[in-house]
Amino acid sequence: MSDKSHPSFDVSVVAPALESLHEHITRTKGRIEISRRGTDDRCVLISKDELACLEHAIELLSETDSYRDIAGQVAAVAADCVQAS
């Protein structure tokens, strides 16, 4: 996840600054990407409010006909893959 709309920091920088980052993220509803030297793995620190908004958006989208159509297509492809193996 290397979206440039939010900053990225190595865990070695984040660890000692976690308290101030927590304050900043909860106050601004922002996010930061956290990386670790020697790996391409990433995680993102977001506010609980932002997470709740994202979860609510997913819930709303999952109730649409478009979502049900896509879910059906994914299930069909998965079934085809199982039959092919």
trRosetta pair geometry for C-beta under 8 A, 3 or more apart (Angstrom, degrees):
i j d omega theta_ij theta_ji phi_ij phi_ji
1 33 6.4 -162 98 -117 99 125
1 42 5.4 -139 44 91 88 137
1 44 6.4 -53 94 -48 150 120
2 8 7.2 -12 -135 -65 75 150
2 33 7.2 92 -113 -158 49 174
2 42 7.4 177 -69 -43 71 167
3 6 6.3 41 96 26 100 88
3 33 7.6 157 49 -52 78 133
6 30 6.4 151 -124 176 110 94
6 31 4.7 -28 -136 83 163 85
6 32 5.9 -149 159 -100 110 35
6 33 6.1 126 100 -19 105 88
6 44 7.6 69 91 -143 149 110
7 32 5.3 -21 75 -127 85 90
7 33 7.0 -150 108 30 41 81
8 32 7.0 154 -99 -176 29 75
8 33 4.0 -25 -107 73 83 111
8 34 7.6 -173 -156 -72 65 18
8 35 5.9 39 175 -16 107 114
8 42 7.6 -49 -137 -135 114 125
9 13 4.6 -110 -179 78 110 124
9 14 5.1 130 107 -57 123 93
9 32 6.0 1 11 169 108 125
9 33 7.3 150 21 82 59 59
9 34 6.1 -23 71 -111 80 62
9 35 7.1 -176 93 26 30 82
10 13 5.1 91 63 6 77 100
10 14 7.2 -151 99 -6 38 92
10 34 7.7 70 -165 -163 13 64
10 35 5.4 -50 -102 76 55 88
10 36 6.7 105 -156 -108 75 30
10 37 6.0 28 -146 -43 127 86
11 14 5.2 -57 -139 40 40 113
11 15 6.0 51 162 -36 72 98
11 34 5.6 69 -81 177 75 105
11 35 6.9 -126 -24 87 78 37
11 36 4.8 5 1 -94 124 83
11 37 8.0 -115 35 0 92 75
12 15 6.4 -34 -139 17 25 114
12 37 7.1 7 -12 -10 122 116
13 16 7.5 -74 -170 41 29 92
13 17 6.5 -13 156 17 65 125
14 17 6.1 -93 -149 58 29 93
14 18 6.2 60 159 -77 74 77
14 21 6.3 -11 -147 -18 80 166
14 32 7.5 167 -105 113 117 136
14 34 5.3 -8 -38 -123 163 114
14 45 7.7 159 -150 -19 135 144
15 18 6.2 -19 -156 -36 26 108
17 20 5.2 -57 -173 50 81 107
17 21 5.3 85 124 -27 91 104
18 21 5.6 -59 -140 42 30 111
18 22 6.0 38 158 -26 67 104
19 22 5.7 -50 -149 30 28 114
19 23 6.7 27 152 -16 61 104
20 23 5.6 -49 -150 35 37 113
20 24 6.3 37 152 -19 66 106
21 24 5.6 -54 -145 38 34 112
21 25 6.0 30 158 -17 68 108
21 32 6.6 -70 -159 22 120 149
21 45 6.7 42 147 106 121 157
22 25 6.1 -57 -142 39 25 107
22 26 6.2 16 163 -10 63 112
23 26 6.3 -63 -144 42 24 103
23 27 6.0 18 161 -16 63 116
24 27 6.0 -65 -145 40 24 108
24 28 5.9 -9 170 7 65 117
24 30 7.0 -37 140 47 88 123
25 28 6.6 -68 -130 50 21 89
25 29 7.7 64 174 -107 54 10
25 30 5.6 -108 -125 66 60 78
25 31 6.7 65 -136 -96 107 34
25 32 6.8 -96 -83 0 116 98
25 45 5.8 -87 -94 130 163 102
25 46 6.8 -166 -173 -151 122 23
25 47 5.2 -180 147 -63 86 82
26 29 7.8 21 -166 -71 23 48
26 47 5.0 130 -107 -120 48 109
26 48 7.6 14 -115 17 93 86
26 49 7.8 105 -146 7 65 108
28 47 8.0 -174 72 -40 54 133
29 47 5.1 -81 -124 27 52 146
29 49 5.8 -65 -115 82 103 121
29 50 5.3 139 -170 -59 83 104
30 46 7.8 -130 115 -130 36 65
30 47 7.4 83 43 -20 38 107
31 44 5.4 11 179 178 120 108
31 45 6.4 165 -155 82 66 53
31 46 4.3 -16 -103 -94 106 83
31 47 7.7 -111 -75 -3 73 71
31 50 6.7 -130 -60 107 106 168
32 44 7.0 169 84 -153 36 64
32 45 5.2 -2 55 51 86 102
33 42 5.4 -12 -172 -171 104 122
33 43 7.5 154 -157 82 58 34
33 44 5.4 -34 -101 -99 61 78
34 42 6.7 145 72 -161 49 66
34 43 5.1 -19 58 65 103 83
34 44 7.1 175 12 -93 81 25
34 45 6.2 65 -27 -20 118 101
35 39 7.8 -175 -175 79 78 79
35 41 7.6 143 -143 86 62 54
35 42 5.5 -30 -91 -104 73 83
36 39 5.2 11 81 47 99 110
36 41 6.4 -5 35 71 109 97
46 50 4.5 -103 169 80 113 130
46 51 5.7 135 99 -53 117 86
47 50 4.6 97 58 4 84 100
47 51 7.0 -146 96 -3 47 85
48 51 5.5 -52 -149 37 36 115
48 52 6.3 40 151 -22 66 103
49 52 5.7 -52 -149 34 32 113
49 53 6.6 33 151 -19 64 104
50 53 5.6 -52 -151 35 35 113
50 54 6.4 35 152 -18 66 104
51 54 5.7 -55 -149 37 32 111
51 55 6.3 31 154 -17 66 107
52 55 5.8 -54 -146 38 30 111
52 56 6.3 32 154 -21 64 107
53 56 5.7 -54 -147 36 30 112
53 57 6.4 33 153 -21 64 104
54 57 5.7 -52 -149 34 31 113
54 58 6.5 31 153 -18 64 104
55 58 5.7 -53 -150 36 33 111
55 59 6.4 37 151 -22 64 105
56 59 5.5 -52 -150 34 33 115
56 60 6.5 32 153 -18 65 104
57 60 5.8 -54 -149 36 32 110
57 61 6.2 28 154 -16 66 108
58 61 5.7 -56 -144 40 31 110
58 62 6.1 35 156 -26 65 107
59 62 5.8 -55 -147 30 27 112
59 63 7.1 23 154 -19 58 105
60 63 6.1 -64 -163 30 33 110
60 64 7.6 40 145 -33 63 100
61 64 5.8 -46 -163 9 45 117
61 66 8.0 -60 -168 77 82 104
61 67 5.4 128 149 -68 75 134
62 67 5.1 -159 -128 154 33 162
63 67 7.2 55 35 43 20 140
64 67 4.7 101 62 3 83 100
64 68 7.2 -150 98 -2 48 85
65 68 5.6 -56 -150 39 37 111
65 69 6.3 40 151 -23 69 104
66 69 5.6 -53 -150 34 32 113
66 70 6.4 28 154 -15 65 105
67 70 5.8 -57 -148 39 32 108
67 71 6.1 32 154 -20 67 108
68 71 5.6 -52 -143 38 31 113
68 72 6.3 35 155 -21 63 105
69 72 5.8 -57 -152 35 29 112
69 73 6.5 28 151 -18 64 106
70 73 5.6 -54 -149 36 34 112
70 74 6.3 34 153 -19 67 104
71 74 5.7 -52 -146 37 32 111
71 75 6.3 34 153 -20 64 106
72 75 5.6 -53 -147 36 31 112
72 76 6.4 33 153 -20 64 105
73 76 5.7 -53 -149 34 32 112
73 77 6.5 31 154 -16 65 104
74 77 5.8 -54 -148 37 32 110
74 78 6.3 33 153 -19 65 107
75 78 5.6 -54 -146 38 31 113
75 79 6.3 33 153 -21 64 105
76 79 5.7 -53 -147 35 31 112
76 80 6.5 34 152 -19 63 104
77 80 5.6 -53 -150 35 33 114
77 81 6.4 35 152 -21 65 104
78 81 5.6 -53 -150 33 32 113
78 82 6.6 33 152 -19 65 103
79 82 5.7 -52 -149 34 33 111
79 83 6.4 31 154 -16 65 107
80 83 5.8 -58 -148 39 31 110
80 84 6.2 30 155 -21 66 109
81 84 5.7 -56 -145 36 30 111
81 85 6.6 20 159 -16 63 109
82 85 6.3 -65 -151 35 28 104
